[in-house]
């Protein structure tokens, strides 16, 4: 009898957690305008990754998933008919100390907000400044 009493709250908590994660993933996926994971030097042409996509009239921001081997400087430009954006993002490592170890979290520092005043085709160029072996994911999300 006591096993049933313990199992029911645990199952309920797990169900709530699963529902929460799946709804967050669904809503987040809808907001991703652009995504690329750069983990292979073959993705770059002359050291730069380029792609074209439609940028709607809206506010956006960059999100990165870097690690310690990611490019130290990641230069990103977006160009359209009436839109120009350029930023050199710098990789910043933040140390965290626990009782038994030290570890780092990583992010890029720079102007992450983008404001576009009209819908247009844009070209994105991502330049790792010669560091094509380190991996990084780049997202542009609706604000």
N, CA, C and O atoms as a GROMACS GRO file, in nm:
protein
  572
    1UNK      N    1   0.082  -0.120   0.000
    1UNK     CA    2   0.000   0.000   0.000
    1UNK      C    3   0.086   0.126   0.000
    1UNK      O    4   0.057   0.220  -0.074
    2UNK      N    5   0.191   0.129   0.081
    2UNK     CA    6   0.275   0.248   0.088
    2UNK      C    7   0.352   0.269  -0.042
    2UNK      O    8   0.384   0.383  -0.076
    3UNK      N    9   0.383   0.162  -0.114
    3UNK     CA   10   0.451   0.176  -0.242
    3UNK      C   11   0.363   0.249  -0.343
    3UNK      O   12   0.413   0.328  -0.423
    4UNK      N   13   0.232   0.225  -0.341
    4UNK     CA   14   0.141   0.293  -0.430
    4UNK      C   15   0.133   0.442  -0.396
    4UNK      O   16   0.127   0.526  -0.486
    5UNK      N   17   0.132   0.473  -0.269
    5UNK     CA   18   0.124   0.612  -0.227
    5UNK      C   19   0.248   0.689  -0.273
    5UNK      O   20   0.237   0.805  -0.312
    6UNK      N   21   0.363   0.628  -0.268
    6UNK     CA   22   0.488   0.692  -0.312
    6UNK      C   23   0.495   0.698  -0.464
    6UNK      O   24   0.541   0.798  -0.519
    7UNK      N   25   0.450   0.596  -0.532
    7UNK     CA   26   0.462   0.589  -0.678
    7UNK      C   27   0.372   0.691  -0.748
    7UNK      O   28   0.412   0.747  -0.850
    8UNK      N   29   0.254   0.717  -0.696
    8UNK     CA   30   0.160   0.808  -0.762
    8UNK      C   31   0.216   0.950  -0.771
    8UNK      O   32   0.213   1.008  -0.880
    9UNK      N   33   0.267   1.010  -0.662
    9UNK     CA   34   0.324   1.144  -0.676
    9UNK      C   35   0.446   1.148  -0.769
    9UNK      O   36   0.465   1.245  -0.842
   10UNK      N   37   0.528   1.044  -0.766
   10UNK     CA   38   0.645   1.041  -0.854
   10UNK      C   39   0.601   1.037  -1.000
   10UNK      O   40   0.658   1.109  -1.082
   11UNK      N   41   0.504   0.958  -1.033
   11UNK     CA   42   0.453   0.950  -1.171
   11UNK      C   43   0.393   1.084  -1.212
   11UNK      O   44   0.413   1.129  -1.324
   12UNK      N   45   0.318   1.146  -1.121
   12UNK     CA   46   0.258   1.277  -1.152
   12UNK      C   47   0.364   1.382  -1.179
   12UNK      O   48   0.351   1.460  -1.273
   13UNK      N   49   0.469   1.385  -1.099
   13UNK     CA   50   0.577   1.482  -1.117
   13UNK      C   51   0.648   1.458  -1.250
   13UNK      O   52   0.676   1.553  -1.323
   14UNK      N   53   0.677   1.333  -1.281
   14UNK     CA   54   0.742   1.301  -1.409
   14UNK      C   55   0.655   1.343  -1.528
   14UNK      O   56   0.707   1.394  -1.628
   15UNK      N   57   0.525   1.322  -1.518
   15UNK     CA   58   0.434   1.360  -1.626
   15UNK      C   59   0.434   1.512  -1.646
   15UNK      O   60   0.435   1.560  -1.759
   16UNK      N   61   0.433   1.587  -1.536
   16UNK     CA   62   0.436   1.733  -1.545
   16UNK      C   63   0.567   1.780  -1.609
   16UNK      O   64   0.566   1.869  -1.693
   17UNK      N   65   0.677   1.721  -1.570
   17UNK     CA   66   0.807   1.758  -1.626
   17UNK      C   67   0.811   1.730  -1.776
   17UNK      O   68   0.856   1.814  -1.854
   18UNK      N   69   0.764   1.613  -1.817
   18UNK     CA   70   0.764   1.578  -1.960
   18UNK      C   71   0.676   1.672  -2.041
   18UNK      O   72   0.714   1.714  -2.150
   19UNK      N   73   0.559   1.705  -1.990
   19UNK     CA   74   0.468   1.796  -2.060
   19UNK      C   75   0.532   1.934  -2.070
   19UNK      O   76   0.523   1.999  -2.175
   20UNK      N   77   0.595   1.980  -1.965
   20UNK     CA   78   0.660   2.111  -1.964
   20UNK      C   79   0.772   2.118  -2.067
   20UNK      O   80   0.780   2.214  -2.143
   21UNK      N   81   0.858   2.016  -2.071
   21UNK     CA   82   0.968   2.015  -2.168
   21UNK      C   83   0.916   2.010  -2.311
   21UNK      O   84   0.968   2.082  -2.397
   22UNK      N   85   0.817   1.928  -2.339
   22UNK     CA   86   0.769   1.916  -2.476
   22UNK      C   87   0.701   2.044  -2.522
   22UNK      O   88   0.712   2.080  -2.639
   23UNK      N   89   0.630   2.114  -2.434
   23UNK     CA   90   0.566   2.239  -2.476
   23UNK      C   91   0.670   2.349  -2.495
   23UNK      O   92   0.654   2.432  -2.585
   24UNK      N   93   0.776   2.352  -2.415
   24UNK     CA   94   0.882   2.450  -2.433
   24UNK      C   95   0.955   2.427  -2.564
   24UNK      O   96   0.985   2.523  -2.636
   25UNK      N   97   0.984   2.302  -2.598
   25UNK     CA   98   1.053   2.270  -2.722
   25UNK      C   99   0.969   2.310  -2.842
   25UNK      O  100   1.022   2.364  -2.939
   26UNK      N  101   0.838   2.284  -2.837
   26UNK     CA  102   0.751   2.316  -2.948
   26UNK      C  103   0.744   2.465  -2.970
   26UNK      O  104   0.758   2.511  -3.084
   27UNK      N  105   0.724   2.543  -2.864
   27UNK     CA  106   0.715   2.688  -2.882
   27UNK      C  107   0.849   2.746  -2.924
   27UNK      O  108   0.851   2.841  -3.002
   28UNK      N  109   0.961   2.694  -2.876
   28UNK     CA  110   1.092   2.744  -2.913
   28UNK      C  111   1.122   2.713  -3.059
   28UNK      O  112   1.178   2.798  -3.129
   29UNK      N  113   1.087   2.596  -3.108
   29UNK     CA  114   1.112   2.560  -3.247
   29UNK      C  115   1.038   2.653  -3.342
   29UNK      O  116   1.088   2.683  -3.450
   30UNK      N  117   0.919   2.699  -3.303
   30UNK     CA  118   0.843   2.789  -3.388
   30UNK      C  119   0.911   2.923  -3.402
   30UNK      O  120   0.891   2.992  -3.503
   31UNK      N  121   0.991   2.964  -3.306
   31UNK     CA  122   1.054   3.095  -3.307
   31UNK      C  123   1.190   3.096  -3.374
   31UNK      O  124   1.250   3.203  -3.386
   32UNK      N  125   1.241   2.984  -3.417
   32UNK     CA  126   1.373   2.979  -3.480
   32UNK      C  127   1.360   3.016  -3.628
   32UNK      O  128   1.293   2.946  -3.705
   33UNK      N  129   1.423   3.127  -3.666
   33UNK     CA  130   1.421   3.170  -3.804
   33UNK      C  131   1.537   3.109  -3.883
   33UNK      O  132   1.522   3.073  -3.999
   34UNK      N  133   1.652   3.097  -3.818
   34UNK     CA  134   1.772   3.046  -3.884
   34UNK      C  135   1.848   2.961  -3.784
   34UNK      O  136   1.857   2.994  -3.666
   35UNK      N  137   1.904   2.849  -3.831
   35UNK     CA  138   1.987   2.763  -3.747
   35UNK      C  139   2.095   2.697  -3.832
   35UNK      O  140   2.069   2.652  -3.944
   36UNK      N  141   2.216   2.694  -3.777
   36UNK     CA  142   2.324   2.617  -3.838
   36UNK      C  143   2.417   2.570  -3.727
   36UNK      O  144   2.445   2.644  -3.633
   37UNK      N  145   2.465   2.446  -3.740
   37UNK     CA  146   2.570   2.396  -3.652
   37UNK      C  147   2.694   2.381  -3.738
   37UNK      O  148   2.699   2.300  -3.830
   38UNK      N  149   2.794   2.460  -3.705
   38UNK     CA  150   2.920   2.459  -3.780
   38UNK      C  151   3.020   2.374  -3.704
   38UNK      O  152   3.081   2.419  -3.607
   39UNK      N  153   3.036   2.250  -3.749
   39UNK     CA  154   3.126   2.156  -3.682
   39UNK      C  155   3.215   2.083  -3.781
   39UNK      O  156   3.284   1.988  -3.745
   40UNK      N  157   3.214   2.127  -3.906
   40UNK     CA  158   3.289   2.061  -4.012
   40UNK      C  159   3.352   2.167  -4.102
   40UNK      O  160   3.280   2.250  -4.157
   41UNK      N  161   3.484   2.167  -4.119
   41UNK     CA  162   3.548   2.267  -4.206
   41UNK      C  163   3.493   2.270  -4.348
   41UNK      O  164   3.504   2.371  -4.417
   42UNK      N  165   3.433   2.158  -4.394
   42UNK     CA  166   3.379   2.152  -4.530
   42UNK      C  167   3.254   2.240  -4.547
   42UNK      O  168   3.211   2.263  -4.660
   43UNK      N  169   3.195   2.288  -4.437
   43UNK     CA  170   3.078   2.375  -4.446
   43UNK      C  171   3.115   2.517  -4.488
   43UNK      O  172   3.029   2.596  -4.528
   44UNK      N  173   3.243   2.550  -4.479
   44UNK     CA  174   3.292   2.684  -4.514
   44UNK      C  175   3.345   2.686  -4.656
   44UNK      O  176   3.408   2.590  -4.701
   45UNK      N  177   3.320   2.795  -4.726
   45UNK     CA  178   3.379   2.819  -4.858
   45UNK      C  179   3.473   2.937  -4.842
   45UNK      O  180   3.430   3.047  -4.805
   46UNK      N  181   3.600   2.915  -4.869
   46UNK     CA  182   3.703   3.016  -4.847
   46UNK      C  183   3.700   3.068  -4.702
   46UNK      O  184   3.722   3.187  -4.678
   47UNK      N  185   3.673   2.979  -4.610
   47UNK     CA  186   3.677   3.013  -4.468
   47UNK      C  187   3.552   3.080  -4.413
   47UNK      O  188   3.552   3.122  -4.298
   48UNK      N  189   3.445   3.093  -4.496
   48UNK     CA  190   3.324   3.162  -4.453
   48UNK      C  191   3.202   3.077  -4.487
   48UNK      O  192   3.194   3.020  -4.595
   49UNK      N  193   3.107   3.068  -4.392
   49UNK     CA  194   2.980   3.000  -4.417
   49UNK      C  195   2.879   3.105  -4.463
   49UNK      O  196   2.867   3.210  -4.401
   50UNK      N  197   2.806   3.077  -4.572
   50UNK     CA  198   2.704   3.170  -4.620
   50UNK      C  199   2.574   3.096  -4.651
   50UNK      O  200   2.574   2.978  -4.688
   51UNK      N  201   2.465   3.168  -4.634
   51UNK     CA  202   2.332   3.115  -4.665
   51UNK      C  203   2.238   3.233  -4.685
   51UNK      O  204   2.263   3.342  -4.634
   52UNK      N  205   2.128   3.210  -4.759
   52UNK     CA  206   2.025   3.312  -4.778
   52UNK      C  207   1.895   3.264  -4.717
   52UNK      O  208   1.866   3.145  -4.717
   53UNK      N  209   1.815   3.358  -4.664
   53UNK     CA  210   1.684   3.327  -4.609
   53UNK      C  211   1.601   3.455  -4.606
   53UNK      O  212   1.654   3.564  -4.627
   54UNK      N  213   1.472   3.441  -4.579
   54UNK     CA  214   1.382   3.556  -4.571
   54UNK      C  215   1.377   3.606  -4.427
   54UNK      O  216   1.353   3.528  -4.334
   55UNK      N  217   1.401   3.735  -4.410
   55UNK     CA  218   1.395   3.799  -4.280
   55UNK      C  219   1.269   3.885  -4.278
   55UNK      O  220   1.261   3.986  -4.349
   56UNK      N  221   1.172   3.845  -4.196
   56UNK     CA  222   1.046   3.919  -4.185
   56UNK      C  223   1.067   4.048  -4.106
   56UNK      O  224   1.167   4.062  -4.036
   57UNK      N  225   0.972   4.141  -4.119
   57UNK     CA  226   0.974   4.262  -4.037
   57UNK      C  227   0.948   4.221  -3.892
   57UNK      O  228   0.840   4.172  -3.859
   58UNK      N  229   1.051   4.241  -3.807
   58UNK     CA  230   1.038   4.197  -3.668
   58UNK      C  231   1.167   4.227  -3.593
   58UNK      O  232   1.263   4.278  -3.650
   59UNK      N  233   1.167   4.195  -3.464
   59UNK     CA  234   1.288   4.201  -3.382
   59UNK      C  235   1.336   4.057  -3.361
   59UNK      O  236   1.256   3.966  -3.339
   60UNK      N  237   1.467   4.039  -3.367
   60UNK     CA  238   1.528   3.908  -3.354
   60UNK      C  239   1.648   3.917  -3.262
   60UNK      O  240   1.694   4.026  -3.228
   61UNK      N  241   1.699   3.801  -3.221
   61UNK     CA  242   1.824   3.799  -3.146
   61UNK      C  243   1.900   3.671  -3.179
   61UNK      O  244   1.842   3.569  -3.216
   62UNK      N  245   2.032   3.680  -3.164
   62UNK     CA  246   2.119   3.565  -3.185
   62UNK      C  247   2.126   3.482  -3.058
   62UNK      O  248   2.126   3.536  -2.947
   63UNK      N  249   2.133   3.351  -3.076
   63UNK     CA  250   2.161   3.258  -2.967
   63UNK      C  251   2.271   3.166  -3.018
   63UNK      O  252   2.268   3.120  -3.132
   64UNK      N  253   2.368   3.140  -2.930
   64UNK     CA  254   2.482   3.057  -2.966
   64UNK      C  255   2.490   2.938  -2.872
   64UNK      O  256   2.450   2.946  -2.756
   65UNK      N  257   2.543   2.827  -2.924
   65UNK     CA  258   2.579   2.712  -2.841
   65UNK      C  259   2.726   2.684  -2.869
   65UNK      O  260   2.759   2.600  -2.954
   66UNK      N  261   2.814   2.754  -2.796
   66UNK     CA  262   2.958   2.735  -2.815
   66UNK      C  263   3.016   2.642  -2.709
   66UNK      O  264   2.947   2.601  -2.616
   67UNK      N  265   3.143   2.611  -2.727
   67UNK     CA  266   3.219   2.538  -2.625
   67UNK      C  267   3.362   2.593  -2.626
   67UNK      O  268   3.392   2.687  -2.699
   68UNK      N  269   3.448   2.536  -2.548
   68UNK     CA  270   3.584   2.587  -2.537
   68UNK      C  271   3.665   2.583  -2.664
   68UNK      O  272   3.762   2.657  -2.677
   69UNK      N  273   3.626   2.497  -2.760
   69UNK     CA  274   3.701   2.488  -2.887
   69UNK      C  275   3.637   2.574  -2.998
   69UNK      O  276   3.684   2.573  -3.111
   70UNK      N  277   3.530   2.647  -2.966
   70UNK     CA  278   3.464   2.733  -3.065
   70UNK      C  279   3.557   2.846  -3.106
   70UNK      O  280   3.649   2.880  -3.033
   71UNK      N  281   3.532   2.905  -3.224
   71UNK     CA  282   3.615   3.018  -3.267
   71UNK      C  283   3.617   3.129  -3.162
   71UNK      O  284   3.514   3.162  -3.104
   72UNK      N  285   3.735   3.186  -3.140
   72UNK     CA  286   3.750   3.293  -3.040
   72UNK      C  287   3.676   3.419  -3.082
   72UNK      O  288   3.617   3.488  -2.998
   73UNK      N  289   3.678   3.450  -3.211
   73UNK     CA  290   3.603   3.563  -3.267
   73UNK      C  291   3.516   3.506  -3.379
   73UNK      O  292   3.566   3.440  -3.470
   74UNK      N  293   3.386   3.533  -3.371
   74UNK     CA  294   3.291   3.488  -3.473
   74UNK      C  295   3.230   3.613  -3.535
   74UNK      O  296   3.150   3.682  -3.472
   75UNK      N  297   3.267   3.640  -3.660
   75UNK     CA  298   3.219   3.760  -3.730
   75UNK      C  299   3.096   3.723  -3.811
   75UNK      O  300   3.101   3.632  -3.894
   76UNK      N  301   2.986   3.794  -3.788
   76UNK     CA  302   2.860   3.766  -3.858
   76UNK      C  303   2.812   3.893  -3.926
   76UNK      O  304   2.807   4.000  -3.866
   77UNK      N  305   2.777   3.880  -4.056
   77UNK     CA  306   2.715   3.990  -4.129
   77UNK      C  307   2.584   3.940  -4.190
   77UNK      O  308   2.574   3.826  -4.233
   78UNK      N  309   2.486   4.028  -4.191
   78UNK     CA  310   2.358   4.005  -4.258
   78UNK      C  311   2.337   4.122  -4.354
   78UNK      O  312   2.345   4.238  -4.314
   79UNK      N  313   2.311   4.091  -4.480
   79UNK     CA  314   2.290   4.196  -4.580
   79UNK      C  315   2.165   4.168  -4.661
   79UNK      O  316   2.144   4.056  -4.709
   80UNK      N  317   2.082   4.271  -4.675
   80UNK     CA  318   1.963   4.266  -4.758
   80UNK      C  319   1.952   4.395  -4.837
   80UNK      O  320   2.045   4.477  -4.835
   81UNK      N  321   1.839   4.415  -4.906
   81UNK     CA  322   1.821   4.537  -4.985
   81UNK      C  323   1.826   4.662  -4.898
   81UNK      O  324   1.889   4.761  -4.936
   82UNK      N  325   1.761   4.658  -4.782
   82UNK     CA  326   1.757   4.776  -4.694
   82UNK      C  327   1.805   4.740  -4.553
   82UNK      O  328   1.772   4.810  -4.457
   83UNK      N  329   1.882   4.634  -4.541
   83UNK     CA  330   1.923   4.588  -4.409
   83UNK      C  331   2.070   4.549  -4.410
   83UNK      O  332   2.114   4.472  -4.496
   84UNK      N  333   2.145   4.602  -4.315
   84UNK     CA  334   2.286   4.566  -4.297
   84UNK      C  335   2.314   4.550  -4.149
   84UNK      O  336   2.277   4.635  -4.068
   85UNK      N  337   2.379   4.441  -4.115
   85UNK     CA  338   2.416   4.413  -3.976
   85UNK      C  339   2.554   4.350  -3.978
   85UNK      O  340   2.583   4.266  -4.065
   86UNK      N  341   2.639   4.388  -3.885
   86UNK     CA  342   2.772   4.329  -3.875
   86UNK      C  343   2.816   4.332  -3.730
   86UNK      O  344   2.800   4.433  -3.661
   87UNK      N  345   2.871   4.221  -3.682
   87UNK     CA  346   2.918   4.213  -3.544
   87UNK      C  347   3.031   4.111  -3.534
   87UNK      O  348   3.025   4.005  -3.597
   88UNK      N  349   3.132   4.143  -3.456
   88UNK     CA  350   3.238   4.050  -3.421
   88UNK      C  351   3.213   4.003  -3.278
   88UNK      O  352   3.238   4.075  -3.182
   89UNK      N  353   3.162   3.880  -3.265
   89UNK     CA  354   3.131   3.824  -3.134
   89UNK      C  355   3.257   3.762  -3.074
   89UNK      O  356   3.331   3.691  -3.142
   90UNK      N  357   3.280   3.789  -2.947
   90UNK     CA  358   3.398   3.737  -2.877
   90UNK      C  359   3.356   3.626  -2.782
   90UNK      O  360   3.263   3.642  -2.702
   91UNK      N  361   3.425   3.512  -2.790
   91UNK     CA  362   3.397   3.398  -2.703
   91UNK      C  363   3.447   3.427  -2.561
   91UNK      O  364   3.564   3.460  -2.540
   92UNK      N  365   3.355   3.416  -2.465
   92UNK     CA  366   3.387   3.443  -2.325
   92UNK      C  367   3.361   3.316  -2.244
   92UNK      O  368   3.253   3.258  -2.252
   93UNK      N  369   3.460   3.275  -2.168
   93UNK     CA  370   3.446   3.161  -2.077
   93UNK      C  371   3.427   3.210  -1.935
   93UNK      O  372   3.505   3.292  -1.886
   94UNK      N  373   3.325   3.159  -1.868
   94UNK     CA  374   3.300   3.195  -1.729
   94UNK      C  375   3.332   3.075  -1.641
   94UNK      O  376   3.268   2.971  -1.655
   95UNK      N  377   3.431   3.088  -1.551
   95UNK     CA  378   3.466   2.974  -1.464
   95UNK      C  379   3.365   2.957  -1.351
   95UNK      O  380   3.311   3.054  -1.298
   96UNK      N  381   3.340   2.831  -1.317
   96UNK     CA  382   3.252   2.796  -1.205
   96UNK      C  383   3.329   2.698  -1.118
   96UNK      O  384   3.384   2.600  -1.167
   97UNK      N  385   3.331   2.724  -0.991
   97UNK     CA  386   3.405   2.641  -0.896
   97UNK      C  387   3.307   2.563  -0.810
   97UNK      O  388   3.213   2.619  -0.754
   98UNK      N  389   3.330   2.432  -0.801
   98UNK     CA  390   3.256   2.349  -0.706
   98UNK      C  391   3.357   2.300  -0.602
   98UNK      O  392   3.475   2.333  -0.609
   99UNK      N  393   3.310   2.222  -0.508
   99UNK     CA  394   3.400   2.170  -0.406
   99UNK      C  395   3.506   2.077  -0.463
   99UNK      O  396   3.617   2.068  -0.409
  100UNK      N  397   3.473   2.009  -0.572
  100UNK     CA  398   3.567   1.910  -0.625
  100UNK      C  399   3.624   1.942  -0.762
  100UNK      O  400   3.715   1.874  -0.808
  101UNK      N  401   3.570   2.046  -0.829
  101UNK     CA  402   3.622   2.074  -0.963
  101UNK      C  403   3.591   2.217  -1.006
  101UNK      O  404   3.518   2.291  -0.940
  102UNK      N  405   3.652   2.253  -1.119
  102UNK     CA  406   3.623   2.380  -1.184
  102UNK      C  407   3.579   2.350  -1.327
  102UNK      O  408   3.638   2.264  -1.393
  103UNK      N  409   3.476   2.421  -1.374
  103UNK     CA  410   3.432   2.404  -1.512
  103UNK      C  411   3.396   2.541  -1.568
  103UNK      O  412   3.381   2.638  -1.494
  104UNK      N  413   3.382   2.549  -1.701
  104UNK     CA  414   3.351   2.674  -1.768
  104UNK      C  415   3.219   2.663  -1.842
  104UNK      O  416   3.184   2.556  -1.892
  105UNK      N  417   3.147   2.774  -1.849
  105UNK     CA  418   3.036   2.788  -1.943
  105UNK      C  419   3.081   2.891  -2.045
  105UNK      O  420   3.161   2.979  -2.015
  106UNK      N  421   3.028   2.880  -2.167
  106UNK     CA  422   3.075   2.962  -2.278
  106UNK      C  423   2.961   3.037  -2.343
  106UNK      O  424   2.849   2.985  -2.354
  107UNK      N  425   2.988   3.159  -2.387
  107UNK     CA  426   2.891   3.237  -2.463
  107UNK      C  427   2.967   3.340  -2.545
  107UNK      O  428   3.084   3.368  -2.520
  108UNK      N  429   2.899   3.395  -2.643
  108UNK     CA  430   2.957   3.501  -2.724
  108UNK      C  431   2.905   3.636  -2.677
  108UNK      O  432   2.786   3.653  -2.652
  109UNK      N  433   2.999   3.731  -2.664
  109UNK     CA  434   2.966   3.867  -2.624
  109UNK      C  435   2.960   3.955  -2.748
  109UNK      O  436   3.048   3.950  -2.833
  110UNK      N  437   2.856   4.036  -2.757
  110UNK     CA  438   2.838   4.126  -2.870
  110UNK      C  439   2.693   4.167  -2.881
  110UNK      O  440   2.610   4.122  -2.802
  111UNK      N  441   2.662   4.251  -2.978
  111UNK     CA  442   2.525   4.299  -3.000
  111UNK      C  443   2.442   4.188  -3.064
  111UNK      O  444   2.456   4.159  -3.183
  112UNK      N  445   2.355   4.126  -2.985
  112UNK     CA  446   2.277   4.010  -3.031
  112UNK      C  447   2.140   4.048  -3.086
  112UNK      O  448   2.075   3.965  -3.150
  113UNK      N  449   2.095   4.169  -3.062
  113UNK     CA  450   1.961   4.211  -3.106
  113UNK      C  451   1.965   4.263  -3.250
  113UNK      O  452   2.056   4.336  -3.288
  114UNK      N  453   1.863   4.223  -3.327
  114UNK     CA  454   1.848   4.265  -3.467
  114UNK      C  455   1.708   4.322  -3.482
  114UNK      O  456   1.611   4.261  -3.436
  115UNK      N  457   1.695   4.438  -3.546
  115UNK     CA  458   1.565   4.496  -3.576
  115UNK      C  459   1.557   4.515  -3.726
  115UNK      O  460   1.638   4.586  -3.785
  116UNK      N  461   1.458   4.450  -3.789
  116UNK     CA  462   1.439   4.460  -3.934
  116UNK      C  463   1.307   4.531  -3.962
  116UNK      O  464   1.203   4.494  -3.907
  117UNK      N  465   1.311   4.634  -4.048
  117UNK     CA  466   1.193   4.717  -4.071
  117UNK      C  467   1.104   4.671  -4.187
  117UNK      O  468   0.992   4.720  -4.202
  118UNK      N  469   1.154   4.579  -4.270
  118UNK     CA  470   1.070   4.528  -4.380
  118UNK      C  471   1.114   4.387  -4.420
  118UNK      O  472   1.231   4.352  -4.408
  119UNK      N  473   1.020   4.308  -4.468
  119UNK     CA  474   1.048   4.172  -4.510
  119UNK      C  475   1.137   4.174  -4.634
  119UNK      O  476   1.112   4.248  -4.730
  120UNK      N  477   1.243   4.092  -4.630
  120UNK     CA  478   1.336   4.088  -4.742
  120UNK      C  479   1.426   3.965  -4.735
  120UNK      O  480   1.442   3.904  -4.629
  121UNK      N  481   1.482   3.931  -4.849
  121UNK     CA  482   1.581   3.823  -4.854
  121UNK      C  483   1.713   3.880  -4.804
  121UNK      O  484   1.756   3.987  -4.846
  122UNK      N  485   1.777   3.805  -4.714
  122UNK     CA  486   1.907   3.847  -4.662
  122UNK      C  487   2.008   3.735  -4.682
  122UNK      O  488   1.972   3.618  -4.695
  123UNK      N  489   2.133   3.773  -4.684
  123UNK     CA  490   2.243   3.679  -4.691
  123UNK      C  491   2.318   3.689  -4.558
  123UNK      O  492   2.350   3.798  -4.512
  124UNK      N  493   2.344   3.573  -4.498
  124UNK     CA  494   2.423   3.569  -4.376
  124UNK      C  495   2.560   3.513  -4.409
  124UNK      O  496   2.572   3.415  -4.483
  125UNK      N  497   2.662   3.575  -4.354
  125UNK     CA  498   2.799   3.526  -4.367
  125UNK      C  499   2.854   3.510  -4.226
  125UNK      O  500   2.853   3.604  -4.146
  126UNK      N  501   2.902   3.390  -4.195
  126UNK     CA  502   2.959   3.361  -4.064
  126UNK      C  503   3.106   3.327  -4.086
  126UNK      O  504   3.140   3.228  -4.151
  127UNK      N  505   3.192   3.410  -4.030
  127UNK     CA  506   3.335   3.396  -4.048
  127UNK      C  507   3.400   3.362  -3.913
  127UNK      O  508   3.398   3.444  -3.821
  128UNK      N  509   3.458   3.241  -3.901
  128UNK     CA  510   3.523   3.203  -3.776
  128UNK      C  511   3.667   3.253  -3.767
  128UNK      O  512   3.742   3.215  -3.677
  129UNK      N  513   3.706   3.339  -3.861
  129UNK     CA  514   3.839   3.399  -3.862
  129UNK      C  515   3.951   3.295  -3.855
  129UNK      O  516   4.044   3.305  -3.775
  130UNK      N  517   3.938   3.194  -3.942
  130UNK     CA  518   4.041   3.092  -3.955
  130UNK      C  519   4.027   2.972  -3.863
  130UNK      O  520   4.099   2.874  -3.879
  131UNK      N  521   3.936   2.977  -3.769
  131UNK     CA  522   3.920   2.866  -3.674
  131UNK      C  523   3.801   2.778  -3.716
  131UNK      O  524   3.698   2.778  -3.649
  132UNK      N  525   3.817   2.705  -3.824
  132UNK     CA  526   3.708   2.624  -3.878
  132UNK      C  527   3.697   2.486  -3.812
  132UNK      O  528   3.603   2.412  -3.842
  133UNK      N  529   3.788   2.452  -3.723
  133UNK     CA  530   3.782   2.320  -3.658
  133UNK      C  531   3.694   2.321  -3.532
  133UNK      O  532   3.644   2.215  -3.494
  134UNK      N  533   3.674   2.434  -3.468
  134UNK     CA  534   3.591   2.442  -3.348
  134UNK      C  535   3.444   2.445  -3.385
  134UNK      O  536   3.407   2.503  -3.488
  135UNK      N  537   3.360   2.384  -3.303
  135UNK     CA  538   3.217   2.379  -3.335
  135UNK      C  539   3.140   2.489  -3.264
  135UNK      O  540   3.177   2.531  -3.154
  136UNK      N  541   3.032   2.534  -3.328
  136UNK     CA  542   2.940   2.631  -3.269
  136UNK      C  543   2.807   2.621  -3.343
  136UNK      O  544   2.803   2.599  -3.464
  137UNK      N  545   2.698   2.636  -3.269
  137UNK     CA  546   2.566   2.647  -3.329
  137UNK      C  547   2.523   2.792  -3.323
  137UNK      O  548   2.543   2.860  -3.222
  138UNK      N  549   2.461   2.840  -3.431
  138UNK     CA  550   2.414   2.978  -3.440
  138UNK      C  551   2.266   2.974  -3.474
  138UNK      O  552   2.224   2.910  -3.570
  139UNK      N  553   2.186   3.044  -3.393
  139UNK     CA  554   2.042   3.056  -3.416
  139UNK      C  555   2.006   3.202  -3.425
  139UNK      O  556   2.066   3.286  -3.357
  140UNK      N  557   1.906   3.233  -3.508
  140UNK     CA  558   1.840   3.363  -3.504
  140UNK      C  559   1.697   3.334  -3.465
  140UNK      O  560   1.627   3.258  -3.532
  141UNK      N  561   1.653   3.395  -3.354
  141UNK     CA  562   1.521   3.370  -3.297
  141UNK      C  563   1.437   3.496  -3.299
  141UNK      O  564   1.490   3.607  -3.287
  142UNK      N  565   1.305   3.479  -3.314
  142UNK     CA  566   1.214   3.593  -3.301
  142UNK      C  567   1.214   3.638  -3.157
  142UNK      O  568   1.219   3.557  -3.065
  143UNK      N  569   1.207   3.768  -3.139
  143UNK     CA  570   1.204   3.824  -3.004
  143UNK      C  571   1.063   3.821  -2.948
  143UNK      O  572   1.040   3.864  -2.835
   0.00000   0.00000   0.00000
